Amino acid sequence: MLHVLLFGLTWGLYWVQSKPLMDGPSRWPFLLLFIADLPISFLGFGAMWNESWFTYALTAWGVLGTIWWYFLGRLILSRKSAA
């Protein structure tokens, strides 16, 4: 749920403001999202530079990033309960 909220906040701020992604109010949520989603971020962000793929890349980044966070959370819980 946290990933969905952070992802929505980042892109909502980006679309509301006319500033570039890394210079506007969406800078900090985007930076946190990019680092936390690192394997997914490289693929999604790289594919977004092709304008015809932008919507698909953005959607894939949101969905795959949320799945990534889910499995990371499950891994942390399993390690925590095993210790």
Sine and cosine of phi, psi and omega as CSV:
sin_phi,cos_phi,sin_psi,cos_psi,sin_omega,cos_omega
0.00,0.00,-0.61,0.79,0.01,-1.00
-0.88,0.48,-0.66,0.75,0.01,-1.00
-0.89,0.45,-0.69,0.73,0.00,-1.00
-0.88,0.48,-0.69,0.72,0.01,-1.00
-0.91,0.42,-0.71,0.71,0.00,-1.00
-0.91,0.42,-0.66,0.75,0.03,-1.00
-0.89,0.45,-0.72,0.70,0.03,-1.00
-0.90,0.44,-0.65,0.76,0.04,-1.00
-0.89,0.46,-0.71,0.70,0.00,-1.00
-0.85,0.53,-0.80,0.60,-0.08,-1.00
-0.97,0.23,-0.47,0.88,0.10,-0.99
-0.90,0.43,-0.72,0.70,0.05,-1.00
-0.90,0.45,-0.61,0.79,0.01,-1.00
-0.89,0.45,-0.69,0.72,-0.04,-1.00
-0.97,0.25,-0.46,0.89,0.00,-1.00
-0.97,0.25,-0.64,0.77,-0.03,-1.00
-1.00,-0.06,0.45,-0.89,0.00,-1.00
-1.00,-0.10,0.23,0.97,-0.03,-1.00
-1.00,-0.03,0.39,-0.92,0.06,-1.00
-0.87,0.49,0.38,-0.93,-0.09,-1.00
-0.82,0.58,-0.70,0.71,-0.07,-1.00
-1.00,-0.03,0.01,1.00,0.02,-1.00
-0.91,-0.41,-0.16,0.99,-0.06,-1.00
-0.98,-0.21,-0.27,-0.96,-0.02,-1.00
-0.93,0.37,-0.25,0.97,0.01,-1.00
-1.00,0.09,0.06,1.00,-0.09,-1.00
-0.86,0.51,-0.79,0.61,-0.10,-0.99
-0.94,0.33,-0.69,0.72,0.07,-1.00
-0.90,0.43,-0.57,0.82,0.02,-1.00
-0.92,0.40,-0.69,0.73,0.00,-1.00
-0.88,0.47,-0.70,0.71,0.04,-1.00
-0.89,0.46,-0.69,0.72,0.02,-1.00
-0.89,0.45,-0.69,0.73,-0.03,-1.00
-0.89,0.46,-0.70,0.71,-0.03,-1.00
-0.94,0.34,-0.69,0.73,-0.03,-1.00
-0.93,0.37,-0.49,0.87,0.00,-1.00
-0.98,-0.18,0.41,0.91,-0.23,-0.97
-0.66,0.75,-0.80,0.60,-0.02,-1.00
-0.90,0.44,-0.63,0.78,-0.01,-1.00
-0.97,0.26,-0.57,0.82,-0.04,-1.00
-0.87,0.49,-0.67,0.74,-0.01,-1.00
-0.86,0.51,-0.70,0.71,-0.01,-1.00
-0.94,0.35,-0.77,0.64,-0.05,-1.00
-0.91,0.42,-0.73,0.69,-0.04,-1.00
-0.93,0.37,-0.61,0.79,0.03,-1.00
-0.90,0.43,-0.64,0.77,-0.02,-1.00
-0.96,0.29,-0.37,0.93,-0.05,-1.00
-0.94,0.33,-0.28,0.96,-0.01,-1.00
-0.95,0.32,-0.33,0.94,0.10,-0.99
-1.00,0.05,0.93,-0.37,-0.12,-0.99
-0.85,0.52,-0.53,0.85,0.00,-1.00
-0.96,0.28,-0.30,0.95,0.02,-1.00
-0.98,-0.19,-0.06,1.00,-0.15,-0.99
-0.80,0.60,-0.79,0.61,-0.05,-1.00
-0.90,0.44,-0.67,0.74,0.01,-1.00
-0.92,0.39,-0.67,0.75,0.00,-1.00
-0.91,0.41,-0.67,0.74,0.01,-1.00
-0.90,0.43,-0.69,0.73,0.03,-1.00
-0.90,0.43,-0.71,0.71,0.02,-1.00
-0.89,0.46,-0.64,0.77,0.02,-1.00
-0.88,0.47,-0.70,0.72,0.02,-1.00
-0.90,0.43,-0.72,0.69,-0.04,-1.00
-0.95,0.33,-0.78,0.63,-0.02,-1.00
-0.92,0.40,-0.58,0.82,0.05,-1.00
-0.91,0.42,-0.63,0.78,0.04,-1.00
-0.92,0.40,-0.66,0.75,0.07,-1.00
-0.89,0.45,-0.68,0.74,0.04,-1.00
-0.84,0.55,-0.74,0.67,0.00,-1.00
-0.90,0.43,-0.60,0.80,0.02,-1.00
-0.88,0.48,-0.77,0.64,-0.03,-1.00
-0.93,0.36,-0.54,0.84,0.11,-0.99
-0.90,0.44,-0.67,0.74,0.05,-1.00
-0.89,0.46,-0.67,0.74,0.04,-1.00
-0.90,0.44,-0.64,0.77,0.03,-1.00
-0.90,0.44,-0.69,0.72,0.02,-1.00
-0.89,0.46,-0.68,0.73,0.04,-1.00
-0.89,0.46,-0.66,0.75,-0.01,-1.00
-0.93,0.38,-0.62,0.78,0.05,-1.00
-0.92,0.38,-0.62,0.78,-0.03,-1.00
-0.92,0.38,-0.65,0.76,-0.01,-1.00
-0.97,0.25,-0.42,0.91,0.03,-1.00
-0.97,0.25,-0.41,0.91,-0.06,-1.00
-0.99,0.11,0.00,0.00,0.00,0.00
